[in-house]
Amino acid sequence: MKQVLEIEGMSCKHCAARIEEGVASLPGVKKIKVNLRKQEGKVTLDETELSIQQVLDKIEELGYQAEVK
């Protein structure tokens, strides 16, 4: 499943990289790409291993706000 997420709180490329690394570490995430300029992320995940809510929770754990677009 592919989802587009709106992410708030990013101020630099290091923020985007931190989110990409954090989300990529979750089992079931196939791909994650964060766009700082658009303040969004595109994630592809295996729903049998991971829910989109778990991805949102991870982003919030990292210190950012996120929701499905």
PQR file of N, CA, C, O and H, with PARSE charges and radii, in Angstrom:
ATOM      1  N   MET A   1       0.830  -1.171   0.000 -0.4000 1.5000
ATOM      2  CA  MET A   1       0.000   0.000   0.000 -0.0000 2.0000
ATOM      3  C   MET A   1       0.888   1.251   0.000  0.5500 1.7000
ATOM      4  O   MET A   1       1.882   1.321   0.722 -0.5500 1.4000
ATOM      5  N   LYS A   2       0.512   2.224  -0.813 -0.4000 1.5000
ATOM      6  CA  LYS A   2       1.233   3.499  -0.842 -0.0000 2.0000
ATOM      7  C   LYS A   2       0.378   4.562  -0.179  0.5500 1.7000
ATOM      8  O   LYS A   2      -0.836   4.611  -0.377 -0.5500 1.4000
ATOM      9  H   LYS A   2      -0.296   2.167  -1.399  0.4000 1.0000
ATOM     10  N   GLN A   3       1.022   5.414   0.612 -0.4000 1.5000
ATOM     11  CA  GLN A   3       0.324   6.505   1.282 -0.0000 2.0000
ATOM     12  C   GLN A   3       1.152   7.773   1.184  0.5500 1.7000
ATOM     13  O   GLN A   3       2.382   7.732   1.206 -0.5500 1.4000
ATOM     14  H   GLN A   3       2.009   5.374   0.773  0.4000 1.0000
ATOM     15  N   VAL A   4       0.459   8.903   1.076 -0.4000 1.5000
ATOM     16  CA  VAL A   4       1.121  10.209   1.129 -0.0000 2.0000
ATOM     17  C   VAL A   4       0.796  10.808   2.486  0.5500 1.7000
ATOM     18  O   VAL A   4      -0.363  10.854   2.899 -0.5500 1.4000
ATOM     19  H   VAL A   4      -0.540   8.937   1.058  0.4000 1.0000
ATOM     20  N   LEU A   5       1.828  11.263   3.170 -0.4000 1.5000
ATOM     21  CA  LEU A   5       1.667  11.825   4.507 -0.0000 2.0000
ATOM     22  C   LEU A   5       2.029  13.296   4.516  0.5500 1.7000
ATOM     23  O   LEU A   5       2.990  13.712   3.869 -0.5500 1.4000
ATOM     24  H   LEU A   5       2.770  11.225   2.834  0.4000 1.0000
ATOM     25  N   GLU A   6       1.263  14.075   5.244 -0.4000 1.5000
ATOM     26  CA  GLU A   6       1.603  15.474   5.479 -0.0000 2.0000
ATOM     27  C   GLU A   6       2.407  15.495   6.776  0.5500 1.7000
ATOM     28  O   GLU A   6       1.951  14.986   7.800 -0.5500 1.4000
ATOM     29  H   GLU A   6       0.482  13.737   5.769  0.4000 1.0000
ATOM     30  N   ILE A   7       3.599  16.082   6.733 -0.4000 1.5000
ATOM     31  CA  ILE A   7       4.490  16.089   7.894 -0.0000 2.0000
ATOM     32  C   ILE A   7       4.808  17.532   8.261  0.5500 1.7000
ATOM     33  O   ILE A   7       5.257  18.309   7.419 -0.5500 1.4000
ATOM     34  H   ILE A   7       3.969  16.495   5.901  0.4000 1.0000
ATOM     35  N   GLU A   8       4.576  17.884   9.513 -0.4000 1.5000
ATOM     36  CA  GLU A   8       4.862  19.231   9.995 -0.0000 2.0000
ATOM     37  C   GLU A   8       6.020  19.195  10.982  0.5500 1.7000
ATOM     38  O   GLU A   8       6.217  18.220  11.708 -0.5500 1.4000
ATOM     39  H   GLU A   8       4.211  17.252  10.197  0.4000 1.0000
ATOM     40  N   GLY A   9       6.783  20.293  10.988 -0.4000 1.5000
ATOM     41  CA  GLY A   9       7.859  20.428  11.963 -0.0000 2.0000
ATOM     42  C   GLY A   9       9.251  20.248  11.393  0.5500 1.7000
ATOM     43  O   GLY A   9      10.234  20.415  12.114 -0.5500 1.4000
ATOM     44  H   GLY A   9       6.622  21.084  10.399  0.4000 1.0000
ATOM     45  N   MET A  10       9.359  19.910  10.114 -0.4000 1.5000
ATOM     46  CA  MET A  10      10.677  19.751   9.507 -0.0000 2.0000
ATOM     47  C   MET A  10      11.218  21.124   9.123  0.5500 1.7000
ATOM     48  O   MET A  10      10.500  21.954   8.565 -0.5500 1.4000
ATOM     49  H   MET A  10       8.560  19.774   9.528  0.4000 1.0000
ATOM     50  N   SER A  11      12.499  21.352   9.431 -0.4000 1.5000
ATOM     51  CA  SER A  11      13.093  22.651   9.104 -0.0000 2.0000
ATOM     52  C   SER A  11      14.348  22.534   8.241  0.5500 1.7000
ATOM     53  O   SER A  11      14.844  23.540   7.734 -0.5500 1.4000
ATOM     54  H   SER A  11      13.082  20.678   9.884  0.4000 1.0000
ATOM     55  N   CYS A  12      14.865  21.317   8.070 -0.4000 1.5000
ATOM     56  CA  CYS A  12      16.094  21.159   7.288 -0.0000 2.0000
ATOM     57  C   CYS A  12      16.174  19.747   6.719  0.5500 1.7000
ATOM     58  O   CYS A  12      15.355  18.885   7.039 -0.5500 1.4000
ATOM     59  H   CYS A  12      14.462  20.500   8.482  0.4000 1.0000
ATOM     60  N   LYS A  13      17.173  19.528   5.872 -0.4000 1.5000
ATOM     61  CA  LYS A  13      17.315  18.210   5.241 -0.0000 2.0000
ATOM     62  C   LYS A  13      17.636  17.125   6.263  0.5500 1.7000
ATOM     63  O   LYS A  13      17.355  15.950   6.026 -0.5500 1.4000
ATOM     64  H   LYS A  13      17.838  20.228   5.613  0.4000 1.0000
ATOM     65  N   HIS A  14      18.215  17.504   7.387 -0.4000 1.5000
ATOM     66  CA  HIS A  14      18.521  16.518   8.431 -0.0000 2.0000
ATOM     67  C   HIS A  14      17.234  16.001   9.075  0.5500 1.7000
ATOM     68  O   HIS A  14      17.155  14.837   9.469 -0.5500 1.4000
ATOM     69  H   HIS A  14      18.443  18.458   7.580  0.4000 1.0000
ATOM     70  N   CYS A  15      16.232  16.868   9.179 -0.4000 1.5000
ATOM     71  CA  CYS A  15      14.928  16.445   9.691 -0.0000 2.0000
ATOM     72  C   CYS A  15      14.333  15.386   8.767  0.5500 1.7000
ATOM     73  O   CYS A  15      13.864  14.343   9.224 -0.5500 1.4000
ATOM     74  H   CYS A  15      16.296  17.813   8.858  0.4000 1.0000
ATOM     75  N   ALA A  16      14.356  15.661   7.470 -0.4000 1.5000
ATOM     76  CA  ALA A  16      13.814  14.724   6.492 -0.0000 2.0000
ATOM     77  C   ALA A  16      14.566  13.390   6.548  0.5500 1.7000
ATOM     78  O   ALA A  16      13.950  12.325   6.503 -0.5500 1.4000
ATOM     79  H   ALA A  16      14.737  16.508   7.098  0.4000 1.0000
ATOM     80  N   ALA A  17      15.877  13.452   6.645 -0.4000 1.5000
ATOM     81  CA  ALA A  17      16.687  12.235   6.710 -0.0000 2.0000
ATOM     82  C   ALA A  17      16.391  11.446   7.984  0.5500 1.7000
ATOM     83  O   ALA A  17      16.358  10.216   7.960 -0.5500 1.4000
ATOM     84  H   ALA A  17      16.377  14.317   6.682  0.4000 1.0000
ATOM     85  N   ARG A  18      16.179  12.147   9.086 -0.4000 1.5000
ATOM     86  CA  ARG A  18      15.879  11.489  10.363 -0.0000 2.0000
ATOM     87  C   ARG A  18      14.564  10.715  10.252  0.5500 1.7000
ATOM     88  O   ARG A  18      14.459   9.585  10.727 -0.5500 1.4000
ATOM     89  H   ARG A  18      16.207  13.146   9.106  0.4000 1.0000
ATOM     90  N   ILE A  19      13.569  11.329   9.624 -0.4000 1.5000
ATOM     91  CA  ILE A  19      12.279  10.657   9.443 -0.0000 2.0000
ATOM     92  C   ILE A  19      12.440   9.456   8.518  0.5500 1.7000
ATOM     93  O   ILE A  19      11.926   8.377   8.810 -0.5500 1.4000
ATOM     94  H   ILE A  19      13.654  12.248   9.238  0.4000 1.0000
ATOM     95  N   GLU A  20      13.144   9.632   7.413 -0.4000 1.5000
ATOM     96  CA  GLU A  20      13.352   8.520   6.469 -0.0000 2.0000
ATOM     97  C   GLU A  20      14.035   7.346   7.161  0.5500 1.7000
ATOM     98  O   GLU A  20      13.611   6.201   7.002 -0.5500 1.4000
ATOM     99  H   GLU A  20      13.561  10.509   7.176  0.4000 1.0000
ATOM    100  N   GLU A  21      15.081   7.618   7.920 -0.4000 1.5000
ATOM    101  CA  GLU A  21      15.811   6.544   8.600 -0.0000 2.0000
ATOM    102  C   GLU A  21      14.946   5.873   9.668  0.5500 1.7000
ATOM    103  O   GLU A  21      14.943   4.649   9.798 -0.5500 1.4000
ATOM    104  H   GLU A  21      15.425   8.547   8.049  0.4000 1.0000
ATOM    105  N   GLY A  22      14.219   6.684  10.423 -0.4000 1.5000
ATOM    106  CA  GLY A  22      13.379   6.140  11.490 -0.0000 2.0000
ATOM    107  C   GLY A  22      12.264   5.256  10.954  0.5500 1.7000
ATOM    108  O   GLY A  22      12.036   4.157  11.460 -0.5500 1.4000
ATOM    109  H   GLY A  22      14.222   7.678  10.317  0.4000 1.0000
ATOM    110  N   VAL A  23      11.573   5.735   9.933 -0.4000 1.5000
ATOM    111  CA  VAL A  23      10.462   4.968   9.357 -0.0000 2.0000
ATOM    112  C   VAL A  23      10.992   3.738   8.620  0.5500 1.7000
ATOM    113  O   VAL A  23      10.388   2.668   8.693 -0.5500 1.4000
ATOM    114  H   VAL A  23      11.758   6.627   9.522  0.4000 1.0000
ATOM    115  N   ALA A  24      12.105   3.879   7.920 -0.4000 1.5000
ATOM    116  CA  ALA A  24      12.686   2.742   7.182 -0.0000 2.0000
ATOM    117  C   ALA A  24      13.076   1.602   8.117  0.5500 1.7000
ATOM    118  O   ALA A  24      13.144   0.449   7.690 -0.5500 1.4000
ATOM    119  H   ALA A  24      12.596   4.748   7.861  0.4000 1.0000
ATOM    120  N   SER A  25      13.333   1.911   9.382 -0.4000 1.5000
ATOM    121  CA  SER A  25      13.731   0.870  10.334 -0.0000 2.0000
ATOM    122  C   SER A  25      12.559  -0.002  10.783  0.5500 1.7000
ATOM    123  O   SER A  25      12.765  -1.052  11.392 -0.5500 1.4000
ATOM    124  H   SER A  25      13.278   2.848   9.728  0.4000 1.0000
ATOM    125  N   LEU A  26      11.336   0.424  10.487 -0.4000 1.5000
ATOM    126  CA  LEU A  26      10.163  -0.354  10.887 -0.0000 2.0000
ATOM    127  C   LEU A  26       9.998  -1.567   9.975  0.5500 1.7000
ATOM    128  O   LEU A  26      10.147  -1.449   8.759 -0.5500 1.4000
ATOM    129  H   LEU A  26      11.169   1.276   9.993  0.4000 1.0000
ATOM    130  N   PRO A  27       9.691  -2.734  10.552 -0.5600 1.5000
ATOM    131  CA  PRO A  27       9.448  -3.911   9.710  0.2800 2.0000
ATOM    132  C   PRO A  27       8.185  -3.691   8.886  0.5500 1.7000
ATOM    133  O   PRO A  27       7.162  -3.262   9.418 -0.5500 1.4000
ATOM    134  N   GLY A  28       8.254  -3.981   7.605 -0.4000 1.5000
ATOM    135  CA  GLY A  28       7.100  -3.819   6.741 -0.0000 2.0000
ATOM    136  C   GLY A  28       7.161  -2.596   5.850  0.5500 1.7000
ATOM    137  O   GLY A  28       6.356  -2.463   4.928 -0.5500 1.4000
ATOM    138  H   GLY A  28       9.086  -4.330   7.173  0.4000 1.0000
ATOM    139  N   VAL A  29       8.112  -1.687   6.112 -0.4000 1.5000
ATOM    140  CA  VAL A  29       8.257  -0.508   5.255 -0.0000 2.0000
ATOM    141  C   VAL A  29       9.117  -0.903   4.059  0.5500 1.7000
ATOM    142  O   VAL A  29      10.260  -1.332   4.217 -0.5500 1.4000
ATOM    143  H   VAL A  29       8.766  -1.795   6.862  0.4000 1.0000
ATOM    144  N   LYS A  30       8.557  -0.754   2.868 -0.4000 1.5000
ATOM    145  CA  LYS A  30       9.280  -1.101   1.648 -0.0000 2.0000
ATOM    146  C   LYS A  30      10.042   0.102   1.110  0.5500 1.7000
ATOM    147  O   LYS A  30      11.140  -0.042   0.573 -0.5500 1.4000
ATOM    148  H   LYS A  30       7.628  -0.405   2.740  0.4000 1.0000
ATOM    149  N   LYS A  31       9.451   1.305   1.257 -0.4000 1.5000
ATOM    150  CA  LYS A  31      10.074   2.511   0.722 -0.0000 2.0000
ATOM    151  C   LYS A  31       9.532   3.724   1.456  0.5500 1.7000
ATOM    152  O   LYS A  31       8.353   3.773   1.807 -0.5500 1.4000
ATOM    153  H   LYS A  31       8.559   1.422   1.693  0.4000 1.0000
ATOM    154  N   ILE A  32      10.408   4.714   1.690 -0.4000 1.5000
ATOM    155  CA  ILE A  32       9.994   5.981   2.283 -0.0000 2.0000
ATOM    156  C   ILE A  32      10.813   7.092   1.641  0.5500 1.7000
ATOM    157  O   ILE A  32      12.036   6.992   1.537 -0.5500 1.4000
ATOM    158  H   ILE A  32      11.366   4.674   1.405  0.4000 1.0000
ATOM    159  N   LYS A  33      10.139   8.143   1.215 -0.4000 1.5000
ATOM    160  CA  LYS A  33      10.807   9.302   0.639 -0.0000 2.0000
ATOM    161  C   LYS A  33      10.132  10.544   1.197  0.5500 1.7000
ATOM    162  O   LYS A  33       8.925  10.728   1.045 -0.5500 1.4000
ATOM    163  H   LYS A  33       9.146   8.224   1.300  0.4000 1.0000
ATOM    164  N   VAL A  34      10.922  11.396   1.847 -0.4000 1.5000
ATOM    165  CA  VAL A  34      10.399  12.611   2.456 -0.0000 2.0000
ATOM    166  C   VAL A  34      10.835  13.808   1.615  0.5500 1.7000
ATOM    167  O   VAL A  34      11.996  13.918   1.221 -0.5500 1.4000
ATOM    168  H   VAL A  34      11.903  11.246   1.971  0.4000 1.0000
ATOM    169  N   ASN A  35       9.884  14.699   1.348 -0.4000 1.5000
ATOM    170  CA  ASN A  35      10.141  15.912   0.590 -0.0000 2.0000
ATOM    171  C   ASN A  35      10.016  17.101   1.545  0.5500 1.7000
ATOM    172  O   ASN A  35       8.916  17.460   1.963 -0.5500 1.4000
ATOM    173  H   ASN A  35       8.941  14.609   1.668  0.4000 1.0000
ATOM    174  N   LEU A  36      11.147  17.699   1.880 -0.4000 1.5000
ATOM    175  CA  LEU A  36      11.177  18.811   2.834 -0.0000 2.0000
ATOM    176  C   LEU A  36      10.382  19.996   2.308  0.5500 1.7000
ATOM    177  O   LEU A  36       9.593  20.589   3.044 -0.5500 1.4000
ATOM    178  H   LEU A  36      12.041  17.407   1.541  0.4000 1.0000
ATOM    179  N   ARG A  37      10.578  20.341   1.060 -0.4000 1.5000
ATOM    180  CA  ARG A  37       9.921  21.518   0.477 -0.0000 2.0000
ATOM    181  C   ARG A  37       8.395  21.392   0.506  0.5500 1.7000
ATOM    182  O   ARG A  37       7.695  22.357   0.814 -0.5500 1.4000
ATOM    183  H   ARG A  37      11.219  19.859   0.462  0.4000 1.0000
ATOM    184  N   LYS A  38       7.891  20.212   0.186 -0.4000 1.5000
ATOM    185  CA  LYS A  38       6.443  19.982   0.177 -0.0000 2.0000
ATOM    186  C   LYS A  38       5.894  19.625   1.558  0.5500 1.7000
ATOM    187  O   LYS A  38       4.680  19.571   1.751 -0.5500 1.4000
ATOM    188  H   LYS A  38       8.461  19.429  -0.065  0.4000 1.0000
ATOM    189  N   GLN A  39       6.798  19.379   2.525 -0.4000 1.5000
ATOM    190  CA  GLN A  39       6.402  18.960   3.871 -0.0000 2.0000
ATOM    191  C   GLN A  39       5.532  17.699   3.806  0.5500 1.7000
ATOM    192  O   GLN A  39       4.477  17.614   4.435 -0.5500 1.4000
ATOM    193  H   GLN A  39       7.785  19.423   2.368  0.4000 1.0000
ATOM    194  N   GLU A  40       6.013  16.719   3.020 -0.4000 1.5000
ATOM    195  CA  GLU A  40       5.271  15.476   2.908 -0.0000 2.0000
ATOM    196  C   GLU A  40       6.201  14.280   2.772  0.5500 1.7000
ATOM    197  O   GLU A  40       7.388  14.415   2.475 -0.5500 1.4000
ATOM    198  H   GLU A  40       6.870  16.788   2.509  0.4000 1.0000
ATOM    199  N   GLY A  41       5.635  13.129   2.993 -0.4000 1.5000
ATOM    200  CA  GLY A  41       6.368  11.893   2.823 -0.0000 2.0000
ATOM    201  C   GLY A  41       5.522  10.900   2.047  0.5500 1.7000
ATOM    202  O   GLY A  41       4.296  10.888   2.162 -0.5500 1.4000
ATOM    203  H   GLY A  41       4.671  13.018   3.234  0.4000 1.0000
ATOM    204  N   LYS A  42       6.180  10.073   1.262 -0.4000 1.5000
ATOM    205  CA  LYS A  42       5.499   9.003   0.533 -0.0000 2.0000
ATOM    206  C   LYS A  42       6.062   7.690   1.047  0.5500 1.7000
ATOM    207  O   LYS A  42       7.267   7.444   0.992 -0.5500 1.4000
ATOM    208  H   LYS A  42       7.176  10.082   1.168  0.4000 1.0000
ATOM    209  N   VAL A  43       5.171   6.861   1.542 -0.4000 1.5000
ATOM    210  CA  VAL A  43       5.607   5.600   2.130 -0.0000 2.0000
ATOM    211  C   VAL A  43       4.875   4.441   1.460  0.5500 1.7000
ATOM    212  O   VAL A  43       3.679   4.515   1.182 -0.5500 1.4000
ATOM    213  H   VAL A  43       4.192   7.061   1.587  0.4000 1.0000
ATOM    214  N   THR A  44       5.628   3.367   1.209 -0.4000 1.5000
ATOM    215  CA  THR A  44       5.062   2.124   0.696 -0.0000 2.0000
ATOM    216  C   THR A  44       5.295   1.072   1.772  0.5500 1.7000
ATOM    217  O   THR A  44       6.423   0.861   2.218 -0.5500 1.4000
ATOM    218  H   THR A  44       6.600   3.306   1.435  0.4000 1.0000
ATOM    219  N   LEU A  45       4.216   0.417   2.181 -0.4000 1.5000
ATOM    220  CA  LEU A  45       4.357  -0.550   3.265 -0.0000 2.0000
ATOM    221  C   LEU A  45       3.544  -1.803   3.009  0.5500 1.7000
ATOM    222  O   LEU A  45       2.605  -1.815   2.213 -0.5500 1.4000
ATOM    223  H   LEU A  45       3.300   0.588   1.818  0.4000 1.0000
ATOM    224  N   ASP A  46       3.931  -2.848   3.705 -0.4000 1.5000
ATOM    225  CA  ASP A  46       3.228  -4.129   3.662 -0.0000 2.0000
ATOM    226  C   ASP A  46       2.241  -4.121   4.825  0.5500 1.7000
ATOM    227  O   ASP A  46       2.637  -4.216   5.986 -0.5500 1.4000
ATOM    228  H   ASP A  46       4.694  -2.838   4.352  0.4000 1.0000
ATOM    229  N   GLU A  47       0.958  -4.006   4.504 -0.4000 1.5000
ATOM    230  CA  GLU A  47      -0.078  -3.908   5.542 -0.0000 2.0000
ATOM    231  C   GLU A  47      -0.222  -5.159   6.390  0.5500 1.7000
ATOM    232  O   GLU A  47      -0.843  -5.111   7.452 -0.5500 1.4000
ATOM    233  H   GLU A  47       0.636  -3.928   3.560  0.4000 1.0000
ATOM    234  N   THR A  48       0.336  -6.275   5.947 -0.4000 1.5000
ATOM    235  CA  THR A  48       0.267  -7.482   6.763 -0.0000 2.0000
ATOM    236  C   THR A  48       1.267  -7.425   7.911  0.5500 1.7000
ATOM    237  O   THR A  48       1.146  -8.179   8.877 -0.5500 1.4000
ATOM    238  H   THR A  48       0.840  -6.314   5.084  0.4000 1.0000
ATOM    239  N   GLU A  49       2.264  -6.528   7.811 -0.4000 1.5000
ATOM    240  CA  GLU A  49       3.287  -6.408   8.850 -0.0000 2.0000
ATOM    241  C   GLU A  49       3.170  -5.122   9.659  0.5500 1.7000
ATOM    242  O   GLU A  49       3.633  -5.057  10.797 -0.5500 1.4000
ATOM    243  H   GLU A  49       2.362  -5.916   7.026  0.4000 1.0000
ATOM    244  N   LEU A  50       2.543  -4.085   9.065 -0.4000 1.5000
ATOM    245  CA  LEU A  50       2.593  -2.757   9.662 -0.0000 2.0000
ATOM    246  C   LEU A  50       1.366  -1.958   9.250  0.5500 1.7000
ATOM    247  O   LEU A  50       0.907  -2.056   8.112 -0.5500 1.4000
ATOM    248  H   LEU A  50       2.167  -4.138   8.140  0.4000 1.0000
ATOM    249  N   SER A  51       0.835  -1.163  10.181 -0.4000 1.5000
ATOM    250  CA  SER A  51      -0.289  -0.288   9.848 -0.0000 2.0000
ATOM    251  C   SER A  51       0.225   1.133   9.610  0.5500 1.7000
ATOM    252  O   SER A  51       1.309   1.494  10.067 -0.5500 1.4000
ATOM    253  H   SER A  51       1.208  -1.083  11.106  0.4000 1.0000
ATOM    254  N   ILE A  52      -0.557   1.925   8.899 -0.4000 1.5000
ATOM    255  CA  ILE A  52      -0.168   3.313   8.654 -0.0000 2.0000
ATOM    256  C   ILE A  52      -0.123   4.068   9.984  0.5500 1.7000
ATOM    257  O   ILE A  52       0.660   5.006  10.132 -0.5500 1.4000
ATOM    258  H   ILE A  52      -1.439   1.631   8.528  0.4000 1.0000
ATOM    259  N   GLN A  53      -0.951   3.672  10.949 -0.4000 1.5000
ATOM    260  CA  GLN A  53      -0.929   4.330  12.259 -0.0000 2.0000
ATOM    261  C   GLN A  53       0.409   4.121  12.953  0.5500 1.7000
ATOM    262  O   GLN A  53       0.885   5.020  13.646 -0.5500 1.4000
ATOM    263  H   GLN A  53      -1.587   2.910  10.828  0.4000 1.0000
ATOM    264  N   GLN A  54       1.019   2.970  12.786 -0.4000 1.5000
ATOM    265  CA  GLN A  54       2.332   2.723  13.376 -0.0000 2.0000
ATOM    266  C   GLN A  54       3.393   3.621  12.747  0.5500 1.7000
ATOM    267  O   GLN A  54       4.326   4.051  13.426 -0.5500 1.4000
ATOM    268  H   GLN A  54       0.632   2.239  12.223  0.4000 1.0000
ATOM    269  N   VAL A  55       3.254   3.906  11.455 -0.4000 1.5000
ATOM    270  CA  VAL A  55       4.171   4.820  10.778 -0.0000 2.0000
ATOM    271  C   VAL A  55       3.983   6.231  11.340  0.5500 1.7000
ATOM    272  O   VAL A  55       4.960   6.914  11.647 -0.5500 1.4000
ATOM    273  H   VAL A  55       2.496   3.557  10.903  0.4000 1.0000
ATOM    274  N   LEU A  56       2.733   6.662  11.475 -0.4000 1.5000
ATOM    275  CA  LEU A  56       2.448   7.986  12.038 -0.0000 2.0000
ATOM    276  C   LEU A  56       2.981   8.096  13.468  0.5500 1.7000
ATOM    277  O   LEU A  56       3.543   9.122  13.852 -0.5500 1.4000
ATOM    278  H   LEU A  56       1.940   6.107  11.226  0.4000 1.0000
ATOM    279  N   ASP A  57       2.799   7.036  14.246 -0.4000 1.5000
ATOM    280  CA  ASP A  57       3.295   7.025  15.628 -0.0000 2.0000
ATOM    281  C   ASP A  57       4.816   7.168  15.659  0.5500 1.7000
ATOM    282  O   ASP A  57       5.349   7.878  16.512 -0.5500 1.4000
ATOM    283  H   ASP A  57       2.342   6.203  13.934  0.4000 1.0000
ATOM    284  N   LYS A  58       5.514   6.508  14.750 -0.4000 1.5000
ATOM    285  CA  LYS A  58       6.974   6.588  14.695 -0.0000 2.0000
ATOM    286  C   LYS A  58       7.419   8.009  14.366  0.5500 1.7000
ATOM    287  O   LYS A  58       8.358   8.524  14.974 -0.5500 1.4000
ATOM    288  H   LYS A  58       5.081   5.931  14.058  0.4000 1.0000
ATOM    289  N   ILE A  59       6.748   8.645  13.406 -0.4000 1.5000
ATOM    290  CA  ILE A  59       7.098  10.022  13.037 -0.0000 2.0000
ATOM    291  C   ILE A  59       6.884  10.947  14.230  0.5500 1.7000
ATOM    292  O   ILE A  59       7.709  11.823  14.491 -0.5500 1.4000
ATOM    293  H   ILE A  59       5.985   8.227  12.912  0.4000 1.0000
ATOM    294  N   GLU A  60       5.787  10.761  14.954 -0.4000 1.5000
ATOM    295  CA  GLU A  60       5.521  11.589  16.129 -0.0000 2.0000
ATOM    296  C   GLU A  60       6.544  11.316  17.231  0.5500 1.7000
ATOM    297  O   GLU A  60       6.952  12.235  17.941 -0.5500 1.4000
ATOM    298  H   GLU A  60       5.117  10.049  14.742  0.4000 1.0000
ATOM    299  N   GLU A  61       6.957  10.061  17.375 -0.4000 1.5000
ATOM    300  CA  GLU A  61       7.998   9.691  18.344 -0.0000 2.0000
ATOM    301  C   GLU A  61       9.312  10.427  18.038  0.5500 1.7000
ATOM    302  O   GLU A  61      10.077  10.758  18.944 -0.5500 1.4000
ATOM    303  H   GLU A  61       6.626   9.315  16.798  0.4000 1.0000
ATOM    304  N   LEU A  62       9.554  10.674  16.755 -0.4000 1.5000
ATOM    305  CA  LEU A  62      10.762  11.386  16.329 -0.0000 2.0000
ATOM    306  C   LEU A  62      10.650  12.902  16.522  0.5500 1.7000
ATOM    307  O   LEU A  62      11.629  13.627  16.346 -0.5500 1.4000
ATOM    308  H   LEU A  62       8.932  10.406  16.019  0.4000 1.0000
ATOM    309  N   GLY A  63       9.445  13.379  16.886 -0.4000 1.5000
ATOM    310  CA  GLY A  63       9.280  14.802  17.187 -0.0000 2.0000
ATOM    311  C   GLY A  63       8.576  15.628  16.132  0.5500 1.7000
ATOM    312  O   GLY A  63       8.672  16.855  16.142 -0.5500 1.4000
ATOM    313  H   GLY A  63       8.650  12.790  17.029  0.4000 1.0000
ATOM    314  N   TYR A  64       7.866  14.975  15.216 -0.4000 1.5000
ATOM    315  CA  TYR A  64       7.166  15.679  14.134 -0.0000 2.0000
ATOM    316  C   TYR A  64       5.690  15.298  14.151  0.5500 1.7000
ATOM    317  O   TYR A  64       5.311  14.280  14.731 -0.5500 1.4000
ATOM    318  H   TYR A  64       7.788  13.978  15.207  0.4000 1.0000
ATOM    319  N   GLN A  65       4.872  16.108  13.520 -0.4000 1.5000
ATOM    320  CA  GLN A  65       3.450  15.804  13.419 -0.0000 2.0000
ATOM    321  C   GLN A  65       3.183  15.274  12.007  0.5500 1.7000
ATOM    322  O   GLN A  65       3.716  15.787  11.022 -0.5500 1.4000
ATOM    323  H   GLN A  65       5.180  16.935  13.049  0.4000 1.0000
ATOM    324  N   ALA A  66       2.347  14.237  11.934 -0.4000 1.5000
ATOM    325  CA  ALA A  66       2.071  13.649  10.623 -0.0000 2.0000
ATOM    326  C   ALA A  66       0.629  13.170  10.560  0.5500 1.7000
ATOM    327  O   ALA A  66       0.048  12.757  11.563 -0.5500 1.4000
ATOM    328  H   ALA A  66       1.915  13.820  12.733  0.4000 1.0000
ATOM    329  N   GLU A  67       0.068  13.234   9.361 -0.4000 1.5000
ATOM    330  CA  GLU A  67      -1.252  12.683   9.109 -0.0000 2.0000
ATOM    331  C   GLU A  67      -1.329  12.262   7.651  0.5500 1.7000
ATOM    332  O   GLU A  67      -0.571  12.741   6.808 -0.5500 1.4000
ATOM    333  H   GLU A  67       0.541  13.570   8.546  0.4000 1.0000
ATOM    334  N   VAL A  68      -2.261  11.354   7.369 -0.4000 1.5000
ATOM    335  CA  VAL A  68      -2.468  10.893   6.009 -0.0000 2.0000
ATOM    336  C   VAL A  68      -3.104  12.025   5.228  0.5500 1.7000
ATOM    337  O   VAL A  68      -4.065  12.642   5.689 -0.5500 1.4000
ATOM    338  H   VAL A  68      -2.877  10.965   8.054  0.4000 1.0000
ATOM    339  N   LYS A  69      -2.570  12.299   4.043 -0.4000 1.5000
ATOM    340  CA  LYS A  69      -3.088  13.373   3.186 -0.0000 2.0000
ATOM    341  C   LYS A  69      -4.352  12.951   2.491  0.5500 1.7000
ATOM    342  O   LYS A  69      -4.927  13.729   1.730 -0.5500 1.4000
ATOM    343  H   LYS A  69      -1.790  11.798   3.668  0.4000 1.0000
TER
END
